[in-house]
């Protein structure tokens, strides 16, 4: 019996954490943690060598920041992010893409609001944005 893509996939194998910190913690077994000092100019090349999520914890030019990259490069990590198995990945993805948007919640307090900069205080160049390719004209 062939399975239709419209059939509801199995529920997530574990509760999904909507935060990046939660994602990194619940996937610690596949996250590569780089604790040695790394230059911003080297992050793109180092990330390109990884098939798993990678977390840079000691960026020379941005000492107050950590940077993660390659969160969902492989089918295995994509399935984990959806809370399913690699075997159920396509069915789960297709099902979820067919669902209506869930909207969003406005919250007064959350980890994302630990640092708030408004108007002239906000400066995106303070963020650790690496170059990913040799021919990138700017970090993005």
HELIX and SHEET records of a PDB file:
HELIX    1   1 UNK A   20  UNK A   26  1                                   7    
HELIX    2   2 UNK A   40  UNK A   48  1                                   9    
HELIX    3   3 UNK A   75  UNK A   82  1                                   8    
HELIX    4   4 UNK A   86  UNK A   88  5                                   3    
HELIX    5   5 UNK A   89  UNK A   97  1                                   9    
HELIX    6   6 UNK A  111  UNK A  113  5                                   3    
HELIX    7   7 UNK A  119  UNK A  121  5                                   3    
HELIX    8   8 UNK A  124  UNK A  126  5                                   3    
SHEET    1   A 3 UNK A  32  UNK A  34  0                                        
SHEET    2   A 3 UNK A  54  UNK A  56  1                                        
SHEET    3   A 3 UNK A  67  UNK A  69 -1                                        
END                                                                             
